[in-house]
Amino acid sequence: MPLVHSEISPEKTQPDAGPQPEAEPQPDVGPQPDASPESMRRVAVASFIGTAIEFYDFYIYGTAAALVLNEAFFPTLDPVNATLASFSTYAVAFAARPIGSVVFGHFGDRVGRKSVLVASLLLMGLSTALVGLLPGYGTLGIWAPVLLILLRFLQGIGLGGEWGGAALLAVEHAPKKKRGLYAAFPQLGPSVGFFAATGVFWLLSAVLSDDAFRSWGWRVPFLLSFLLVGVGLFVRLRISETPVFAKVMDAQEASKVPTLDVLRRYPRELLLGAGGMIVAYGLFYTATTYCLAYATGTLGVSRDTMLGLSLVACLFLAAGTWLAATRSDAAGRRKLILAGAGLAVVWGLVLFPLLDTEQPVLMALALGGALFCMGVVYGPMGAYLPELFGTNVRYSGASLAYNLGGVLGGAVSPLVATRLQSAFGSSSVGWYVSAMAIVSLVCVLALPETRERELT
């Protein structure tokens, strides 16, 4: 089977856009020759809206975990342990995400990207909406947190299959010299999803009394997922399969067991790619979920103020993501990822000194700077991770690398940060962030540049 950087052999090329074989190498560097600007816009919109909706679903849980789930589902525990229990249910989804990568990646590499993306959206959206209908500990007792963990696990499986498919949808349709640009659209989805999730919580917190918010108001963002799933399905059902994967199916080169092929052929890319993602996850979930709980619980900053600051910080994330992703076509993916990780090493040391001032402007700078660093790393990853793997295992390989990084960087960050802060103070959390950045820096240094590679 051809490696990701190999040329297509003429005898395996089966064009579907025209009778002349010599015209067909064009899909190696981009979409089919008849791909219109309108169809490319549809692909960009579909990849963007899908990830925005799925990450909205994922992030509202993190916000609720920081603000209210400890009281609703773990009222018998002391505040610190209740917060840890709440964050533990949050971490369950990260453990499930590699499973989702294997399951959805298998079918994505064998059946196609489009159908798998529809299935992942349904699983994620319905699991999220059901959290909004789940009675609390006072009604169901111990079954309430058990069912919460189950729904969170299903959320993780759904999201584990989402990102890889959305990134491939954009990258495998894009011209070679614009893969970073088109990959920027699914990479912007988390920024918009986080902004929407935080905005909905901020609005509810502002208009409802504290009792109403804690009683039923926090459920509203989850119930909105019913509507968003419908929107996402409408958009995704209108797109076509990627031309790069269609060539694999035409040549009958689909992998029988994609995950095993990834482990056998691309173990280095898998592990180092996962390591490169650690800092992106660590920065995000430290600066959002943990800092929200820390500032409202330890520093005594109001919930409304912190949610507002999180909205401002999200703009920094979007700016860093778009800037780095679009620049990566000219400057190179690897160079920008290294720059973001290097900046994060420094920013980890100033994050909590700025946050501990309790001055809104400096707190916004602390959170915004952390998310900007995250965006610079995260933006180019939309094209970088898929380019590391061959077409017939690309869904599985890119998804696994992305989500294994989530387990190492995202699942444990709020838990480790809570323990470090309680034992050694807030500065220790900053050192932890810098350590994660160094790990990612070393991993990406060991990987090659990929922007000139062919996708077939």
Buried (B, 14 or more C-beta within 10 A) or exposed (E): EBEBBEEBEEEBBEBEBEEEEEEBBBBBBBBBEEBEEEBBEBBBBBBBBBBBBBBBBBBBBBBBBBBBBBBBBBEEBEEEBBBBBBBBBBBBBBBBBBBBBBBBBBBBBBBBBBBBBBBBBBBBBBBBBBBBEBEBBEEBEEEBBEBBBBBBBBBBBBBBBBBBBBBBBBBBBBBBEBBBBBBBBBBBBBBBBBBBBBBBBBBBBEEBEEEEBBBEBBBBBBBBBBEBBEBBBEBBEEBBBBBBBBBBBEBEBBBEBBBEBBBEBBEEBBBBBBBBBBBBBBBBBBBBBBBBBBBBBEBEBEBBBBBBBBBBBBBBBBBBBBBBBBBBBEBBBBBBBBBBBBBBBEBBEBBBEBBBBEEBEBBBBBBBBBBBBBBBBBBBBBBBBBBBBBBBBBBBBBBBBBBBBBBBBBBBBBBBBBBBBEEEEBBBBBEBBBBBBBBBBEBBEEBEEBBEBBBB
